């Protein structure tokens, strides 16, 4: 534990969240993009989050700190769809930081998966939750106007995951560049942008989504692809076929929630994005930290390259991945 930075203390006091007594912050794992603290208050624990301009990765990677405000908007909009799927925001703070309610007794889904506790039924709930937000915000001019974050999404997702790899691989560059252009052109629904197991809590009421820093009004296929990619990578890392079953359950549940456009078209776009993201988690600016085995990296790289050159829908991709890694 460490004493809070003076500016954070002052901001919390100004917001009426803490009193004049000593304030102690407990640093939490904030990933690569932000500082996160747990703070004890007279009314219970809260979480304070402050975005970083320079992300904590080996490659140079900058991103606008205004994404903190965008995340607050996503959390509040998601709670409007279903209050169980996002934490309550208590206050916005200077510097695009914010405070939200701490949810005790809710493990991080990534930790559950890494410990071998794989529940396909929960994965299906994740798919349902993502689809619910997409369905509620699809073709909604008000939501589109509230999330004009194309530059931010490009800095955090398109450049480091798609175009960075394209710059390193001349054979795949045309396909990856076309995919990036298509992704940027679609304005369909509110996209979380970072639906990863590390950003999902396991509560008694189902998944709770966090860390919507990349939120943008764009292509909902990205959220489905991003989360599916993590499960497929973990299947290779863990040699646990249940990860593939969970990925299939997530995709199937999501598909049942698609009511805003043709499902086949969305699933094909998601398949293309999944292939590109699989490669990006090996060759991009933010490689999957647990995928350290050289053979695992080679296998993912080879499979991803093949899938980029021969695209297929995400449900077919997951089924084929399951046959390859079972």
Kinemage of the C-alpha trace (Angstrom):
@kinemage 1
@onewidth
@group {chain A} dominant
@subgroup {mainchain}
@vectorlist {calphas} color= white
{ca unk a 1} P 0.000 0.000 0.000
{ca unk a 2} L 1.131 3.557 -0.597
{ca unk a 3} L -0.018 7.065 0.175
{ca unk a 4} L -2.143 8.549 -2.559
{ca unk a 5} L -0.653 11.124 -4.869
{ca unk a 6} L -1.573 14.597 -3.590
{ca unk a 7} L -3.593 15.556 -6.650
{ca unk a 8} L -5.698 12.398 -6.467
{ca unk a 9} L -6.352 12.978 -2.755
{ca unk a 10} L -7.436 16.565 -3.421
{ca unk a 11} L -9.690 15.488 -6.285
{ca unk a 12} L -11.372 12.799 -4.183
{ca unk a 13} L -11.974 15.306 -1.374
{ca unk a 14} L -13.368 17.855 -3.798
{ca unk a 15} L -15.766 15.217 -5.087
{ca unk a 16} L -16.884 14.463 -1.535
{ca unk a 17} L -15.746 10.863 -1.689
{ca unk a 18} L -13.220 11.027 1.191
{ca unk a 19} L -12.863 13.164 4.281
{ca unk a 20} L -9.932 15.053 5.805
{ca unk a 21} L -8.295 12.029 7.394
{ca unk a 22} L -5.328 10.246 5.842
{ca unk a 23} L -6.115 8.571 2.516
{ca unk a 24} L -4.334 5.408 1.471
{ca unk a 25} L -4.369 3.986 -2.021
{ca unk a 26} L -3.870 0.329 -2.726
{ca unk a 27} L -2.396 0.010 -6.225
{ca unk a 28} L -4.260 -2.460 -8.400
{ca unk a 29} L -3.112 -4.029 -11.615
{ca unk a 30} L -3.951 -1.447 -14.236
{ca unk a 31} L -2.569 -3.223 -17.254
{ca unk a 32} L -0.567 -1.169 -19.707
{ca unk a 33} L -2.829 1.834 -20.098
{ca unk a 34} L -3.634 3.359 -16.722
{ca unk a 35} L -2.995 3.765 -13.010
{ca unk a 36} L -5.634 2.099 -10.827
{ca unk a 37} L -6.059 2.327 -7.047
{ca unk a 38} L -8.463 0.941 -4.490
{ca unk a 39} L -9.415 3.516 -1.861
{ca unk a 40} L -11.207 2.934 1.414
{ca unk a 41} L -13.900 5.553 2.044
{ca unk a 42} L -16.437 6.097 4.836
{ca unk a 43} L -19.141 4.542 2.634
{ca unk a 44} L -17.079 1.592 1.423
{ca unk a 45} L -14.235 0.893 -1.002
{ca unk a 46} L -14.024 2.579 -4.382
{ca unk a 47} L -11.716 2.301 -7.377
{ca unk a 48} L -9.939 5.297 -8.885
{ca unk a 49} L -8.622 5.072 -12.422
{ca unk a 50} L -6.350 7.502 -14.274
{ca unk a 51} L -5.327 6.951 -17.930
{ca unk a 52} L -1.684 7.166 -19.035
{ca unk a 53} L -0.534 9.074 -22.108
{ca unk a 54} L 2.428 6.713 -22.683
{ca unk a 55} L 1.374 3.099 -22.346
{ca unk a 56} L 3.505 0.577 -20.455
{ca unk a 57} L 4.772 -1.498 -23.364
{ca unk a 58} L 8.183 -2.042 -24.948
{ca unk a 59} L 7.215 -0.269 -28.175
{ca unk a 60} L 6.494 3.460 -28.225
{ca unk a 61} L 2.717 3.731 -27.857
{ca unk a 62} L 0.887 6.953 -27.037
{ca unk a 63} L -2.850 7.432 -26.623
{ca unk a 64} L -5.109 10.387 -25.745
{ca unk a 65} L -5.953 10.565 -22.036
{ca unk a 66} L -9.446 11.749 -23.004
{ca unk a 67} L -10.290 8.058 -23.270
{ca unk a 68} L -11.019 8.158 -19.526
{ca unk a 69} L -14.059 10.322 -20.196
{ca unk a 70} L -15.112 8.018 -23.017
{ca unk a 71} L -14.915 5.047 -20.671
{ca unk a 72} L -17.217 6.771 -18.188
{ca unk a 73} L -19.752 7.346 -20.944
{ca unk a 74} L -19.629 3.674 -21.975
{ca unk a 75} L -20.070 2.453 -18.395
{ca unk a 76} L -23.076 4.683 -17.864
{ca unk a 77} L -24.612 3.732 -21.206
{ca unk a 78} L -24.102 0.024 -20.522
{ca unk a 79} L -25.756 0.352 -17.110
{ca unk a 80} L -28.691 1.918 -18.915
{ca unk a 81} L -28.986 -1.276 -20.941
{ca unk a 82} L -28.536 -3.552 -17.907
{ca unk a 83} L -27.260 -2.234 -14.544
{ca unk a 84} L -25.723 -5.626 -13.757
{ca unk a 85} L -23.128 -5.484 -16.532
{ca unk a 86} L -21.091 -2.412 -15.521
{ca unk a 87} L -19.999 -0.806 -12.226
{ca unk a 88} L -21.505 2.441 -11.014
{ca unk a 89} L -19.444 5.565 -11.753
{ca unk a 90} L -19.369 7.757 -8.639
{ca unk a 91} L -17.515 10.827 -9.898
{ca unk a 92} L -15.475 12.163 -12.780
{ca unk a 93} L -12.170 13.701 -11.687
{ca unk a 94} L -9.722 16.139 -13.313
{ca unk a 95} L -7.293 14.741 -15.868
{ca unk a 96} L -9.942 12.368 -17.253
{ca unk a 97} L -9.692 10.201 -14.136
{ca unk a 98} L -12.786 8.838 -12.419
{ca unk a 99} L -14.001 6.914 -9.387
{ca unk a 100} L -16.332 3.938 -9.482
{ca unk a 101} L -17.777 1.552 -6.948
{ca unk a 102} L -15.584 -1.411 -5.941
{ca unk a 103} L -17.281 -4.786 -6.358
{ca unk a 104} L -16.103 -7.207 -3.646
{ca unk a 105} L -16.078 -10.942 -4.141
{ca unk a 106} L -15.956 -10.718 -7.938
{ca unk a 107} L -12.856 -12.409 -9.371
{ca unk a 108} L -11.383 -11.359 -12.690
{ca unk a 109} L -12.412 -13.764 -15.447
{ca unk a 110} L -8.841 -14.013 -16.724
{ca unk a 111} L -7.661 -15.235 -13.316
{ca unk a 112} L -10.403 -17.856 -13.304
{ca unk a 113} L -9.435 -19.071 -16.761
{ca unk a 114} L -5.714 -19.144 -16.002
{ca unk a 115} L -6.477 -21.205 -12.888
{ca unk a 116} L -8.290 -23.771 -15.013
{ca unk a 117} L -11.801 -22.781 -13.953
{ca unk a 118} L -13.425 -22.668 -17.395
{ca unk a 119} L -17.194 -22.235 -17.500
{ca unk a 120} L -18.707 -22.179 -21.013
{ca unk a 121} L -22.032 -21.019 -19.525
{ca unk a 122} L -20.340 -17.872 -18.234
{ca unk a 123} L -18.701 -17.346 -21.629
{ca unk a 124} L -22.174 -17.481 -23.153
{ca unk a 125} L -23.301 -14.785 -20.709
{ca unk a 126} L -20.385 -12.635 -21.893
{ca unk a 127} L -21.582 -13.042 -25.470
{ca unk a 128} L -25.120 -12.130 -24.449
{ca unk a 129} L -23.927 -9.047 -22.564
{ca unk a 130} L -21.882 -7.747 -25.475
{ca unk a 131} L -24.755 -8.321 -27.896
{ca unk a 132} L -27.217 -6.555 -25.580
{ca unk a 133} L -25.186 -3.324 -25.664
{ca unk a 134} L -24.721 -3.572 -29.421
{ca unk a 135} L -28.437 -4.181 -29.986
{ca unk a 136} L -29.498 -1.294 -27.737
{ca unk a 137} L -27.181 1.189 -29.460
{ca unk a 138} L -27.306 0.008 -33.079
{ca unk a 139} L -28.146 2.690 -35.654
{ca unk a 140} L -28.663 5.199 -32.853
{ca unk a 141} L -27.711 8.737 -33.813
{ca unk a 142} L -27.567 9.849 -30.197
{ca unk a 143} L -25.034 7.162 -29.264
{ca unk a 144} L -23.034 7.836 -32.403
{ca unk a 145} L -22.787 11.520 -31.495
{ca unk a 146} L -21.710 10.681 -27.934
{ca unk a 147} L -18.738 8.553 -29.025
{ca unk a 148} L -16.859 10.372 -31.830
{ca unk a 149} L -13.671 8.562 -30.847
{ca unk a 150} L -12.256 7.402 -34.154
{ca unk a 151} L -8.827 8.916 -33.493
{ca unk a 152} L -8.630 7.263 -30.085
{ca unk a 153} L -9.745 3.875 -31.415
{ca unk a 154} L -7.196 4.116 -34.184
{ca unk a 155} L -4.406 4.906 -31.696
{ca unk a 156} L -5.353 2.093 -29.325
{ca unk a 157} L -6.586 -0.624 -31.664
{ca unk a 158} L -6.177 -0.087 -35.398
{ca unk a 159} L -2.571 1.131 -35.455
{ca unk a 160} L -0.996 -1.205 -32.846
{ca unk a 161} L -2.952 -4.340 -33.760
{ca unk a 162} L -3.521 -4.141 -37.509
{ca unk a 163} L -1.375 -1.525 -39.214
{ca unk a 164} L 1.739 -2.152 -37.107
{ca unk a 165} L 1.705 -5.790 -38.249
{ca unk a 166} L 0.986 -4.733 -41.830
{ca unk a 167} L 4.135 -2.606 -41.800
{ca unk a 168} L 6.182 -5.661 -40.834
{ca unk a 169} L 4.618 -8.142 -43.274
{ca unk a 170} L 4.421 -7.191 -46.940
{ca unk a 171} L 2.494 -10.327 -47.910
{ca unk a 172} L -0.325 -9.647 -45.469
{ca unk a 173} L -0.209 -5.848 -45.721
{ca unk a 174} L -2.976 -5.522 -48.364
{ca unk a 175} L -5.411 -7.706 -46.408
{ca unk a 176} L -4.654 -6.051 -43.056
{ca unk a 177} L -4.840 -2.533 -44.489
{ca unk a 178} L -8.165 -3.306 -46.162
{ca unk a 179} L -9.443 -4.726 -42.889
{ca unk a 180} L -8.367 -1.582 -41.018
{ca unk a 181} L -10.096 0.642 -43.585
{ca unk a 182} L -13.291 -1.402 -43.383
{ca unk a 183} L -13.251 -1.306 -39.598
{ca unk a 184} L -12.878 2.465 -39.605
{ca unk a 185} L -15.707 2.949 -42.086
{ca unk a 186} L -18.447 1.064 -40.238
{ca unk a 187} L -20.638 3.077 -37.870
{ca unk a 188} L -23.143 0.529 -36.593
{ca unk a 189} L -23.223 0.321 -32.781
{ca unk a 190} L -21.404 1.246 -29.576
{ca unk a 191} L -18.210 -0.810 -29.326
{ca unk a 192} L -16.436 -1.441 -26.008
{ca unk a 193} L -13.096 -1.981 -27.744
{ca unk a 194} L -11.359 -4.084 -25.075
{ca unk a 195} L -13.622 -7.014 -24.241
{ca unk a 196} L -10.874 -9.135 -22.715
{ca unk a 197} L -11.108 -11.646 -19.834
{ca unk a 198} L -8.856 -9.317 -17.820
{ca unk a 199} L -11.554 -6.643 -18.091
{ca unk a 200} L -14.488 -8.804 -17.018
{ca unk a 201} L -15.477 -9.586 -13.436
{ca unk a 202} L -17.322 -12.778 -12.515
{ca unk a 203} L -20.286 -11.771 -10.358
{ca unk a 204} L -23.225 -13.730 -9.077
{ca unk a 205} L -25.378 -11.910 -11.641
{ca unk a 206} L -23.066 -12.648 -14.577
{ca unk a 207} L -20.264 -10.696 -16.249
{ca unk a 208} L -19.358 -7.128 -15.271
{ca unk a 209} L -17.488 -5.259 -17.997
{ca unk a 210} L -14.662 -2.840 -17.154
{ca unk a 211} L -12.021 -0.770 -18.959
{ca unk a 212} L -13.954 0.657 -21.884
{ca unk a 213} L -11.146 3.092 -22.725
{ca unk a 214} L -11.335 2.221 -26.416
{ca unk a 215} L -15.087 2.812 -26.716
{ca unk a 216} L -16.168 4.027 -30.130
{ca unk a 217} L -19.232 4.026 -32.303
{ca unk a 218} L -18.116 1.502 -34.886
{ca unk a 219} L -18.250 -2.143 -35.916
{ca unk a 220} L -19.679 -4.485 -33.233
{ca unk a 221} L -17.821 -7.373 -34.875
{ca unk a 222} L -14.660 -6.053 -33.219
{ca unk a 223} L -15.859 -6.766 -29.672
{ca unk a 224} L -16.857 -10.327 -30.575
{ca unk a 225} L -13.536 -10.940 -32.322
{ca unk a 226} L -11.432 -9.393 -29.570
{ca unk a 227} L -12.846 -11.556 -26.783
{ca unk a 228} L -12.881 -14.718 -28.889
{ca unk a 229} L -9.215 -14.160 -29.748
{ca unk a 230} L -8.273 -14.234 -26.060
{ca unk a 231} L -10.047 -17.546 -25.489
{ca unk a 232} L -8.438 -19.145 -28.544
{ca unk a 233} L -4.983 -17.995 -27.444
{ca unk a 234} L -5.576 -19.408 -23.979
{ca unk a 235} L -6.574 -22.723 -25.542
{ca unk a 236} L -3.111 -22.939 -27.110
{ca unk a 237} L -1.343 -21.753 -23.965
{ca unk a 238} L -3.179 -24.083 -21.597
{ca unk a 239} L -3.711 -27.081 -23.870
{ca unk a 240} L -7.225 -27.086 -22.411
{ca unk a 241} L -9.931 -27.862 -24.947
{ca unk a 242} L -12.546 -26.292 -22.666
{ca unk a 243} L -11.216 -22.874 -23.716
{ca unk a 244} L -12.321 -23.658 -27.269
{ca unk a 245} L -15.694 -24.823 -25.983
{ca unk a 246} L -16.026 -21.514 -24.129
{ca unk a 247} L -15.162 -19.595 -27.308
{ca unk a 248} L -17.830 -21.507 -29.199
{ca unk a 249} L -20.388 -20.804 -26.471
{ca unk a 250} L -19.571 -17.077 -26.532
{ca unk a 251} L -19.967 -16.866 -30.321
{ca unk a 252} L -23.183 -18.911 -30.359
{ca unk a 253} L -24.767 -16.800 -27.610
{ca unk a 254} L -23.730 -13.583 -29.304
{ca unk a 255} L -25.243 -14.748 -32.591
{ca unk a 256} L -28.656 -15.236 -30.992
{ca unk a 257} L -28.574 -11.585 -29.905
{ca unk a 258} L -27.900 -10.111 -33.359
{ca unk a 259} L -31.020 -8.224 -34.358
{ca unk a 260} L -29.642 -5.109 -35.997
{ca unk a 261} L -28.064 -6.557 -39.164
{ca unk a 262} L -27.516 -9.763 -41.108
{ca unk a 263} L -25.803 -12.224 -38.768
{ca unk a 264} L -23.781 -13.964 -41.480
{ca unk a 265} L -22.182 -10.723 -42.610
{ca unk a 266} L -21.230 -9.734 -39.072
{ca unk a 267} L -19.789 -13.171 -38.280
{ca unk a 268} L -17.668 -13.079 -41.428
{ca unk a 269} L -16.264 -9.678 -40.465
{ca unk a 270} L -15.604 -11.011 -36.964
{ca unk a 271} L -13.781 -14.002 -38.427
{ca unk a 272} L -11.482 -11.755 -40.443
{ca unk a 273} L -10.796 -9.597 -37.409
{ca unk a 274} L -10.124 -12.615 -35.190
{ca unk a 275} L -7.507 -13.917 -37.601
{ca unk a 276} L -5.779 -10.529 -37.667
{ca unk a 277} L -5.940 -10.153 -33.887
{ca unk a 278} L -4.488 -13.628 -33.331
{ca unk a 279} L -1.471 -12.581 -35.361
{ca unk a 280} L -1.316 -9.194 -33.639
{ca unk a 281} L -1.084 -10.828 -30.213
{ca unk a 282} L 2.162 -12.418 -31.412
{ca unk a 283} L 3.538 -9.769 -33.777
{ca unk a 284} L 1.821 -6.525 -32.723
{ca unk a 285} L 2.683 -3.819 -30.219
{ca unk a 286} L 0.883 -5.601 -27.380
{ca unk a 287} L 1.751 -9.325 -27.526
{ca unk a 288} L -0.105 -11.691 -25.202
{ca unk a 289} L 2.177 -11.778 -22.126
{ca unk a 290} L 1.420 -15.401 -21.236
{ca unk a 291} L 2.204 -16.738 -24.709
{ca unk a 292} L 5.938 -17.191 -24.134
{ca unk a 293} L 6.534 -20.691 -25.528
{ca unk a 294} L 8.237 -20.311 -28.956
{ca unk a 295} L 6.319 -23.283 -30.340
{ca unk a 296} L 3.016 -21.779 -29.214
{ca unk a 297} L 3.936 -18.500 -30.898
{ca unk a 298} L 4.900 -20.275 -34.109
{ca unk a 299} L 1.673 -22.261 -34.145
{ca unk a 300} L -0.513 -19.205 -33.582
{ca unk a 301} L 1.456 -17.224 -36.165
{ca unk a 302} L 1.111 -19.926 -38.829
{ca unk a 303} L -2.582 -20.502 -38.189
{ca unk a 304} L -3.360 -16.788 -38.121
{ca unk a 305} L -1.527 -16.110 -41.369
{ca unk a 306} L -3.428 -18.905 -43.068
{ca unk a 307} L -6.745 -17.559 -41.780
{ca unk a 308} L -5.981 -14.023 -42.917
{ca unk a 309} L -5.263 -15.270 -46.438
{ca unk a 310} L -8.341 -17.546 -46.467
{ca unk a 311} L -11.013 -15.761 -44.388
{ca unk a 312} L -13.914 -17.594 -42.779
{ca unk a 313} L -16.735 -16.695 -40.419
{ca unk a 314} L -15.919 -16.621 -36.736
{ca unk a 315} L -18.084 -19.641 -35.927
{ca unk a 316} L -16.290 -21.698 -38.594
{ca unk a 317} L -12.929 -20.347 -37.409
{ca unk a 318} L -13.632 -21.404 -33.821
{ca unk a 319} L -14.789 -24.850 -34.940
{ca unk a 320} L -11.621 -25.356 -37.006
{ca unk a 321} L -9.428 -24.036 -34.180
{ca unk a 322} L -11.081 -26.530 -31.870
{ca unk a 323} L -10.239 -29.404 -34.218
{ca unk a 324} L -6.639 -28.211 -34.493
{ca unk a 325} L -6.129 -27.578 -30.753
{ca unk a 326} L -8.162 -30.197 -28.873
